[in-house]
Amino acid sequence: MKTSKNLLRALALGTAFVASVAIASVTFYPATGTGFVGKGDVQNAFGWNNAGFQANVNGLSFTYESSVTWHASCYFITGEGKPGEKEHFVPHSEASSLAGNVAYDKRTQNQVTGINLTGFADTVESGGDVPVAGQPCPGNQGHDGVWVNVYVVPGSETGGLYVWHDGVKVLLGNF
């Protein structure tokens, strides 16, 4: 379910859920995929002047990429009826394309001021499934257990907003 993935992404990134980070004129909210990227940040990323930005703005796309490592213990009952527990470290990554629209100067309606990011579009996940406490974890047949003690490994969270043009990807900021 998309909503729960976004919530898990936000929780994994800790304070990113309740705060945004501003870099020059970039404001981005990782929990919702919304924000604003000013034209100056894109110009700096690709080395464009104003005319270059205006000519290329319709060819821009944006992604938010995040990764985190989860720690979880699988609690199970052995074939002999004894309790057992095994620790797992589960890396999980997501790359989400972002929907957006071009923002224009209200006075002229032809001077682009930046791009409004309006939310997540498609998301591609890699790595292991995010463990959820109380949900089944894999085990030997007939001895499946449940996840317990699930948490994000401190320091393992990363996330970045990228701008793309003609197959070139440039990091705008870590969020």
Secondary structure as GFF3:
##gff-version 3
##sequence-region A 1 175
A	DSSP	alpha_helix	2	12	.	.	.	ID=ss1
A	DSSP	three_ten_helix	14	17	.	.	.	ID=ss2
A	DSSP	beta_strand	21	23	.	.	.	ID=ss3
A	DSSP	beta_strand	26	29	.	.	.	ID=ss4
A	DSSP	beta_strand	34	38	.	.	.	ID=ss5
A	DSSP	alpha_helix	39	46	.	.	.	ID=ss6
A	DSSP	alpha_helix	50	56	.	.	.	ID=ss7
A	DSSP	three_ten_helix	57	59	.	.	.	ID=ss8
A	DSSP	beta_strand	61	77	.	.	.	ID=ss9
A	DSSP	beta_strand	83	104	.	.	.	ID=ss10
A	DSSP	beta_strand	112	127	.	.	.	ID=ss11
A	DSSP	beta_strand	136	137	.	.	.	ID=ss12
A	DSSP	beta_strand	145	152	.	.	.	ID=ss13
A	DSSP	beta_strand	158	165	.	.	.	ID=ss14
A	DSSP	beta_strand	168	174	.	.	.	ID=ss15
###
